[in-house]
Amino acid sequence: MRADVEALDLRDVAANWVNAAALHHQVSERIKALADLADTPLFFGRLDYLHAPGAEAAEGAEGERFYIGRRHVHDADGDPMVIDWRAPVSQPFYQASKTAPMDIALRRRFGYTGGELTAYEDERLSDPSEAEQTSKLLQSEIERPRVGPMRDIVATIQPEQDEIVRQGIGGTICVQGAPGTGKTAVGLHRVAYLLYAHRERLARSGTLVIGPNRSFLHYIEQVLPALGELQVAQATVEDLVTRPALGAEARGTDSADAARIKGDARLAEVLRRALRSYVTAPTEPCVVVRGSRRWRVPAYELEEMVEELLTRDIRYGAAREALPQRIAHAVLVRMEQAGEAPDDRVQDAVARNAAVKAAVKAVWPPVDPAKLVLRLLSDADFLAEHAEGVLDADEQKTVLWAKPGRGVKSAKWSPADLVLIDEAADLIERTPSLGHVVLDEAQDLSPMQYRAVGRRCSTGSATVLGDIAQGTTPWATASWEEALTHLGKDGAAIEELTQGFRVPREVIAYASRLLPAIAPGLSEATSIREAAGDFSVRAVDPAELDAAVIAACQDALTHEGSVGLIAADARVPALAEALDAAGLTHLSPARRPAPRPGSRSSRRPWPRVWSTTTWCWTNRPRWSTASRTNAPGCAACMSP
Ligand SMILES: Nc1ncnc2c1ncn2[C@@H]1O[C@H](COP(=O)(O)OP(=O)(O)OP(=O)(O)O)[C@@H](O)[C@H]1O
């Protein structure tokens, strides 16, 4: 297929150079999408249907055989050899069972080692004499240690995951799931599915995956290209709200309290009021001179126009553009009353008249969203005026900058401030919406961040993924229902995934002891990974702690894979030193992982130990706010 595309003769086929350039681009994208991926086999399953799909299930109707793979492959005559996993014909590969065989006589799974076919396994789903069996291939694929970036899971998507992946594009869904239940994997495969089922629509409107940080996006960035999908954008929420044209960049940080208040949805109301305060009642008439005549629109009539625009639910900027036309219309009415016969061109000319422009500027001035937020955070009186009845005096004091910002460029904006600017920018001019947005690790977002994401899918749909029990920010939204409301997708379906693929059973059972304290409403997760004996809790003499940690790392490194070392901030330097002394290469917290071993860009040795920090949550406002949770004390260390 790739050779066919490469052999296309594109000379003299386009009418002009623009078309030719577009065609060349499309063809080169197609060649890229058909790239051979070492280690990635073309098919992983086979389905033998009892009857031809779609044909009457009449006795004697011949069945058909399909190979299922990452993408569609056809032979030189155009006949299909491999069917795309997303096609309806492939669905029984994921959903069929002994109890509901979906007209399948045989399901075959192929096993590969490093791209080489090494095993296969058959299930005769319609044969009553064969008992239901658990797939060993599936089990070993799931148990296999993982190193490097995330990979696709098309060969082993589970029925409950498949249901989420194939949901229609019309509705938003929210997936709640314990650690390692495949939320991210499901979200990415859902994007691939939607691009298959609604390619043209999404090509026009765009698709976006939002992740919590660069390292995370880097970790998942290979999944969609491996499925042949190259057109999906990735961003963090901070990327979305950093609008270079507005000149504000995040350079500062907020205290937890300030960030929590700035992330509160009440700030949207404060911004709305502050913006509207720029509109003032007209005091002067607007006098338009055309030729030898003067046309006068009195102040009270201008005021009616302004009031009417204010009562309508339109953006500040759109109303500002409508006002000159309203004034021009009033002038035209007067012209007609005087016996003239002006047409539309006259109305446009009057709308552009200097007197009209000056009147509009006086009553409905242009507003820069960054300057508006700068003023709110710097000017206590301005904030007090517009936050009255919304934020109390303490809250106002908390969000005000200690040192007022002097200008948009020099101000020390925090990430939460950029979200406020984004909100203000949207109040002035509508933010364009994409066709579909996947929001991962959503549990950490503030209400204002949800609003920022919601603007980007206001006319599209969203897949929201996260685990309420894993929320780590003080500004995290308390429930999915509330989060979906802020996102503008009130009442969207909430699905729960409870089967873990990453974390072995013993570990998840231990961690689940926290659930009653941190997320009482959630079901306990199970795991399909056994890995018995991989989990132990050891008491160590404090004096020997570092040595014990290093010994545990060395022990773990005798197995395949890398190690994650979790420690409190204060312990990081000592542990880093101990790792160095033991000759264990490691990455410090917040450092981006090095490129995969063997990749062309890898120069440095692949670190074997990654360390990260955690905090005692007792100090965090999230846990001290009684209304948020019933946690008796620190949910992480269980101290009272
Ligand atoms: N059906 C599956 N078959 C094989 N592997 C799977 C399957 N589902 C998930 N996994 C693997 O399990 C691991 C965890 O998946 P993923 O990161 O998507 O979970 P998550 O729910 O997003 O986790 P977290 O709560 O930490 O964000 C990944 O390595 C993923 O490839």
The ligand as an SDF file (V2000), in Angstrom:
LIG
                    3D

 31 33  0  0  0  0  0  0  0  0999 V2000
   -6.7890   -3.9610   28.1460 N   0  0  0  0  0  0  0  0  0  0  0  0
   -5.4990   -3.8230   28.4450 C   0  0  0  0  0  0  0  0  0  0  0  0
   -4.5890   -4.6900   28.0230 N   0  0  0  0  0  0  0  0  0  0  0  0
   -3.2750   -4.5710   28.3180 C   0  0  0  0  0  0  0  0  0  0  0  0
   -2.7700   -3.5690   29.0290 N   0  0  0  0  0  0  0  0  0  0  0  0
   -3.6240   -2.6600   29.4890 C   0  0  0  0  0  0  0  0  0  0  0  0
   -5.0330   -2.7290   29.2250 C   0  0  0  0  0  0  0  0  0  0  0  0
   -5.6240   -1.6590   29.8060 N   0  0  0  0  0  0  0  0  0  0  0  0
   -4.6320   -0.9750   30.4010 C   0  0  0  0  0  0  0  0  0  0  0  0
   -3.4420   -1.5610   30.2030 N   0  0  0  0  0  0  0  0  0  0  0  0
   -2.1280   -1.1160   30.6790 C   0  0  0  0  0  0  0  0  0  0  0  0
   -2.2130   -0.8070   32.0370 O   0  0  0  0  0  0  0  0  0  0  0  0
   -1.3820    0.2990   32.3330 C   0  0  0  0  0  0  0  0  0  0  0  0
   -2.2030    1.3590   32.9970 C   0  0  0  0  0  0  0  0  0  0  0  0
   -3.0620    1.9540   32.0510 O   0  0  0  0  0  0  0  0  0  0  0  0
   -3.3710    3.5110   32.0850 P   0  0  0  0  0  0  0  0  0  0  0  0
   -2.1400    4.3060   32.2960 O   0  0  0  0  0  0  0  0  0  0  0  0
   -4.2150    3.8110   30.9010 O   0  0  0  0  0  0  0  0  0  0  0  0
   -4.2560    3.5510   33.4280 O   0  0  0  0  0  0  0  0  0  0  0  0
   -4.8830    4.7890   34.1560 P   0  0  0  0  0  0  0  0  0  0  0  0
   -6.1820    4.3090   34.6890 O   0  0  0  0  0  0  0  0  0  0  0  0
   -4.9090    5.9660   33.2580 O   0  0  0  0  0  0  0  0  0  0  0  0
   -3.8620    5.0060   35.3380 O   0  0  0  0  0  0  0  0  0  0  0  0
   -3.7260    6.2450   36.3670 P   0  0  0  0  0  0  0  0  0  0  0  0
   -4.8480    6.1200   37.3360 O   0  0  0  0  0  0  0  0  0  0  0  0
   -2.4130    6.0460   37.0120 O   0  0  0  0  0  0  0  0  0  0  0  0
   -3.8190    7.4800   35.5490 O   0  0  0  0  0  0  0  0  0  0  0  0
   -0.7680    0.7630   31.0270 C   0  0  0  0  0  0  0  0  0  0  0  0
    0.5170    0.2410   30.9190 O   0  0  0  0  0  0  0  0  0  0  0  0
   -1.6890    0.1750   29.9880 C   0  0  0  0  0  0  0  0  0  0  0  0
   -1.0280   -0.0750   28.7810 O   0  0  0  0  0  0  0  0  0  0  0  0
  1  2  1  0
  2  3  1  0
  2  7  2  0
  3  4  2  0
  4  5  1  0
  5  6  2  0
  6  7  1  0
  6 10  1  0
  7  8  1  0
  8  9  2  0
  9 10  1  0
 10 11  1  0
 11 12  1  0
 11 30  1  0
 12 13  1  0
 13 14  1  0
 13 28  1  0
 14 15  1  0
 15 16  1  0
 16 17  2  0
 16 18  1  0
 16 19  1  0
 19 20  1  0
 20 21  2  0
 20 22  1  0
 20 23  1  0
 23 24  1  0
 24 25  2  0
 24 26  1  0
 24 27  1  0
 28 29  1  0
 28 30  1  0
 30 31  1  0
M  END
$$$$
